[in-house]
Amino acid sequence: MRGDGVRVLIVGGGVAGLATVAALQRWGATVDVVERAPGPTDSGTGIYLTGNATRMLDVLGLREPVADVAVEITRQRSASQRGRRLFDIDVSALWQGVGPCVSLPRARLHRALLAGVGDAPIRWGRQPVALVKEGNLVAVEFDDDSTNRYDLVIGADGVNSTVRRLAFDGQAARDLGQYAYRWVAPRVDAEPVWSVQLGRGRQFLTIPIGAEQTYCYYNDGPVADRPGWRDEVGATFTEPAATMLKALDHDESTLHSGPNQEVVLDSWSRGRVLLIGDAAHATSPNMAQGAAMALEDAVVLASSQATTDAVAEAVRGYEARRRPRTDWVLSQTHRRDKATGLPPVLRDLVMRRLGEQMFRSNYGPLFAQP
């Protein structure tokens, strides 16, 4: 089935939303997009895309503009909090035949995706305030008092989804007991390596995202915005932690902080309202699968729509196809959080002996097409 005559509203203009625009435009649907942000932004930190994410960018015809502004990551390195190497992974070899692993500023990824969807109509600074079923349509009332009707409404609006609040009984994301700090610092290492130091229940991560920039991530305990968190990072972890923190002394504008959360739902759809990406199945970021799962969602949704004349049937088929994969990622993020929370002596022993094997098994099913 072609999507000619099918009207779709996508709520959210981030990675999930723009990828879905690209996928459904190819299918032939008429797509409207609303995004609560007032417009594209140059703020934000960095993002790491694993091979299954870049494979989907290729499918969507969006890989080249992203590759032009990204750093290809060839190795992932895990070390103790004092810098003792635990294990390395050759990610180029791991994801061979799937896609390269790349990192880049989030704003550049967003700009590349915006360019990739061309003249898609995006209404910035708008969001729905009510969703009402009208036969086989959904009437959507927006915060500017306008109303339009759609064959399908897709909530691609992230962990704190408005669509989920309106159509799914207000089911909220749940905190994972982790508070994360993210910022951008000057790049000091020429080697394109994703590198993490593991403390007890804490991690400090650096990823180059450009010729002159490094994305820094610190995962703390559940207490939000403790005044002394910078001192603790510098005292707990070896270099480059202290050097990366100095960037904040000069410019705090790149610092973003907040709790890590996950979303677990019994169903992602309510009639012709569907959640995708983090709105449906957000997880801990420890597998870097948020964007990858969203990109896969977009491709699989368009594929499911193309196989049937019934929108509702396509939605059901889409969820049946995606559930095993997203459930796997959820279970693996729980395992990884549990492993990194072990007492350091035991954890480091396990990681040195089994880290590479565990890493490969975490991602194993994701090498296959979604």
C-alpha positions in Angstrom: 0.0 0.0 0.0 1.1 3.5 -0.8 0.4 6.3 1.7 -1.3 8.6 -0.8 -4.1 10.3 1.0 -3.1 9.3 4.5 -2.6 12.2 6.8 -0.1 11.8 9.6 0.8 14.1 12.4 4.2 13.7 14.0 4.6 15.4 17.4 8.3 16.1 18.0 11.0 17.4 15.7 14.0 15.6 17.1 15.8 12.5 15.9 12.7 10.2 16.1 10.4 12.7 14.6 12.6 13.8 11.7 13.5 10.2 10.9 9.8 9.3 10.8 9.2 12.2 8.5 11.8 10.9 6.1 10.5 7.4 6.2 6.8 8.2 5.8 7.4 10.8 3.0 9.0 8.0 1.0 5.9 5.9 1.7 3.8 8.7 0.3 1.9 10.0 3.3 1.1 13.7 3.9 3.0 14.6 7.0 2.6 17.5 9.4 5.1 18.1 12.2 4.7 20.1 15.4 7.6 20.8 17.8 7.2 22.5 21.1 10.7 24.2 20.9 10.5 27.6 19.2 13.0 26.6 16.5 16.2 24.7 15.7 18.9 25.2 18.3 22.7 25.2 18.4 22.8 24.2 22.0 23.2 20.7 23.4 26.2 18.4 23.9 27.1 15.3 21.9 25.7 12.0 20.6 27.2 8.6 19.8 25.6 6.5 17.1 26.4 2.8 16.9 26.5 0.8 13.7 22.8 -0.1 13.7 22.0 3.6 13.9 24.1 4.6 10.9 22.7 1.6 9.0 19.3 3.2 9.4 20.6 6.6 8.3 21.7 4.9 5.1 18.3 3.4 4.6 16.7 6.8 5.0 19.2 8.5 2.7 20.5 10.6 5.6 23.9 9.0 6.2 26.0 11.2 4.0 25.1 14.6 5.5 25.7 13.1 9.0 29.0 11.5 8.1 30.2 14.8 6.7 30.1 16.4 10.2 30.9 13.3 12.4 33.9 11.6 13.9 34.2 7.9 13.1 34.9 6.0 16.4 37.2 3.0 16.0 37.7 1.8 19.5 35.9 1.8 22.9 38.0 1.6 26.0 36.9 0.8 29.6 39.2 1.5 32.6 39.0 1.7 36.3 38.5 5.0 38.1 42.3 5.3 38.5 42.8 4.7 34.8 43.8 1.0 34.8 42.6 -0.5 31.5 40.0 -3.2 31.8 39.3 -4.0 28.2 39.2 -2.5 24.7 36.7 -3.2 21.9 37.6 -2.7 18.2 34.2 -1.3 17.3 35.1 -1.0 13.6 35.5 -4.8 13.5 32.5 -5.4 15.8 30.1 -3.5 13.6 31.7 -4.5 10.3 29.0 -5.1 7.7 26.5 -3.1 9.7 27.7 0.5 9.8 30.4 2.7 11.2 30.1 4.1 14.8 30.2 7.9 14.7 29.9 10.8 17.2 29.0 14.4 16.6 27.4 17.4 18.3 23.7 16.9 18.7 23.0 20.2 17.1 24.8 19.1 13.9 22.9 15.9 13.8 19.7 17.8 14.1 20.7 20.2 11.3 21.7 17.3 9.1 18.3 15.6 9.6 16.4 18.9 9.0 18.3 19.3 5.7 17.5 15.7 4.9 13.7 16.1 5.2 13.8 19.2 3.0 10.6 21.2 3.0 8.6 19.1 5.5 6.1 21.5 7.2 7.2 21.9 10.8 5.2 24.2 13.1 7.7 25.4 15.7 6.5 26.4 19.1 3.4 24.3 19.0 2.1 21.2 20.7 -1.2 19.3 21.1 -3.5 20.0 24.1 -6.2 17.4 23.3 -6.6 14.2 21.2 -10.1 13.0 20.4 -11.2 9.9 18.5 -13.6 10.7 15.7 -14.4 7.4 13.9 -11.2 6.4 12.0 -9.6 9.8 12.6 -8.0 11.6 15.5 -9.0 15.2 16.1 -6.0 17.1 17.4 -6.5 20.4 19.2 -3.3 22.5 19.4 -2.2 25.2 21.8 -3.0 28.0 19.3 -6.7 26.9 19.4 -6.5 25.3 15.9 -7.8 21.8 15.3 -6.9 19.3 12.5 -7.8 15.7 11.8 -5.4 12.9 11.1 -5.4 9.2 10.1 -2.5 8.6 12.5 -0.9 10.7 15.3 2.7 9.7 16.2 4.2 10.8 19.5 7.9 11.2 18.8 8.3 13.7 21.6 10.8 12.1 23.9 10.9 10.9 27.5 8.5 13.6 28.8 6.1 13.0 25.9 3.0 15.2 25.7 1.3 12.6 23.5 1.9 10.0 26.2 0.4 12.2 28.8 -2.7 13.0 26.8 -3.5 9.5 25.4 -1.9 7.0 27.8 -3.4 8.0 31.1 -0.5 10.2 32.0 1.9 7.4 32.3 5.2 9.0 33.3 8.8 8.0 32.8 10.5 6.5 35.9 13.8 7.6 37.4 16.7 5.1 37.3 18.5 6.5 40.3 21.1 8.2 38.2 21.8 11.8 37.7 23.8 12.8 34.7 25.9 15.8 33.8 26.8 16.4 30.1 29.1 19.1 28.7 31.5 19.9 25.9 35.2 20.5 26.4 38.3 21.0 24.1 39.6 17.8 22.5 42.9 16.7 23.9 43.3 13.2 22.4 43.9 12.8 18.7 42.8 9.2 18.7 39.1 8.6 17.9 38.3 6.6 21.0 35.2 6.4 23.1 36.6 6.1 26.7 35.0 5.5 30.0 36.3 5.3 33.6 34.2 3.3 36.0 33.8 4.3 39.6 31.5 2.7 42.2 28.1 3.3 40.6 29.5 6.2 38.7 31.0 6.7 35.2 33.0 9.4 33.5 32.9 9.2 29.7 34.6 11.1 27.0 34.0 11.0 23.2 35.5 13.2 20.5 32.7 14.8 18.5 34.8 17.0 16.2 38.3 18.1 15.5 38.3 20.4 18.5 35.6 19.2 20.8 35.0 16.4 23.3 31.7 15.3 24.7 31.9 14.6 28.4 29.4 12.6 30.5 29.4 12.0 34.2 26.8 9.7 35.7 26.3 10.2 39.4 24.0 8.8 42.0 20.3 9.8 42.4 20.9 13.1 44.2 20.4 16.1 41.9 22.7 19.0 41.4 25.1 18.5 44.4 27.3 21.6 44.7 30.4 19.5 45.1 30.0 17.2 42.1 32.9 18.7 40.2 35.3 18.3 43.0 34.2 14.6 43.3 34.8 14.0 39.7 38.3 15.5 39.8 39.1 13.5 43.0 37.6 10.2 41.8 38.8 9.9 38.2 42.2 10.3 36.6 42.9 12.5 33.6 41.4 13.7 31.4 38.7 14.3 34.0 40.3 17.4 35.6 41.1 18.9 32.3 37.6 18.4 31.0 36.2 20.0 34.1 38.3 23.1 33.5 36.2 23.9 30.4 33.3 24.6 32.7 35.3 27.2 34.6 35.5 29.2 31.3 32.0 28.4 29.9 29.1 26.7 31.6 26.7 27.2 28.7 27.2 23.7 27.3 26.4 22.0 30.7 23.2 20.0 30.7 22.1 17.9 33.7 19.1 15.8 34.7 18.0 12.3 35.8 18.3 9.3 33.6 14.9 7.8 33.0 13.2 4.9 31.3 9.8 4.4 29.8 8.1 0.9 30.0 4.6 0.6 28.6 2.3 -2.4 28.1 1.3 -1.0 24.7 2.7 1.8 22.5 -0.7 2.6 20.8 -4.1 3.8 21.7 -6.2 3.3 18.5 -4.6 5.6 15.9 -2.2 7.3 18.4 1.2 5.7 18.4 4.4 6.4 20.5 7.8 5.8 19.0 11.4 6.4 20.2 12.1 7.5 23.7 8.4 8.4 24.2 7.6 4.7 24.0 10.7 2.9 25.2 13.4 5.1 26.7 16.2 3.3 28.5 19.4 4.0 30.4 22.0 5.5 28.0 24.6 2.9 28.8 24.2 1.2 25.4 23.9 4.4 23.4 20.7 3.0 21.7 18.2 5.8 22.1 18.8 7.3 18.7 19.4 3.9 17.1 16.1 2.5 18.3 14.3 5.7 17.2 15.8 5.4 13.7 14.9 1.8 13.5 11.4 2.6 14.6 10.9 5.0 11.7 12.1 2.6 9.1 10.1 -0.4 10.5 6.9 1.8 10.8 7.1 2.8 7.2 7.7 -0.8 6.2 4.7 -2.0 8.2 2.4 0.7 6.7 3.5 -0.4 3.2 2.4 -4.0 3.8 -1.3 -3.4 4.6 -4.2 -1.2 3.5 -5.3 -0.7 7.2 -3.5 1.9 9.3 -4.6 0.2 12.6 -3.3 -3.2 11.4 0.0 -1.7 10.4 0.4 -0.1 13.9 -0.2 -3.5 15.5 2.2 -5.2 13.2 4.8 -2.5 13.8 4.7 -3.0 17.6 4.8 -6.8 17.3 7.9 -6.5 15.2 9.7 -3.9 17.3 8.9 -5.3 20.8 11.5 -8.1 21.0 14.3 -5.8 20.0 13.5 -2.9 22.3 12.8 -5.3 25.2 16.3 -6.8 24.6 17.9 -3.4 24.8 16.0 -2.6 28.0 17.1 -5.9 29.6 20.7 -5.3 28.6 20.8 -1.8 30.0 19.6 -3.2 33.3 22.4 -5.8 33.2 25.0 -3.3 32.4 23.9 -0.9 35.2 23.9 -3.8 37.6 27.4 -4.9 36.5 28.9 -1.4 36.9 27.3 -1.1 40.3 29.3 -4.1 41.7 32.0 -3.4 44.3 35.0 -2.1 42.3 37.4 -4.9 43.0 34.9 -7.5 41.9 33.6 -5.5 39.0 37.2 -4.8 37.7 38.0 -8.5 37.9 34.9 -9.4 36.0 35.4 -6.7 33.4 39.1 -7.7 32.8 38.1 -11.4 32.3 34.7 -11.1 30.7 34.2 -7.5 29.6 34.8 -8.0 25.9 32.6 -11.1 25.8 29.8 -9.4 27.7 30.0 -6.3 25.4 29.7 -8.4 22.3 26.7 -10.4 23.8 24.9 -7.1 24.7 24.8 -6.0 21.1 24.6 -9.4 19.3 21.0 -9.3 18.2 21.3 -5.8 17.0 23.7 -6.7 14.2 20.8 -8.2 12.3 18.3 -6.0 10.4 15.4 -4.8 12.6 
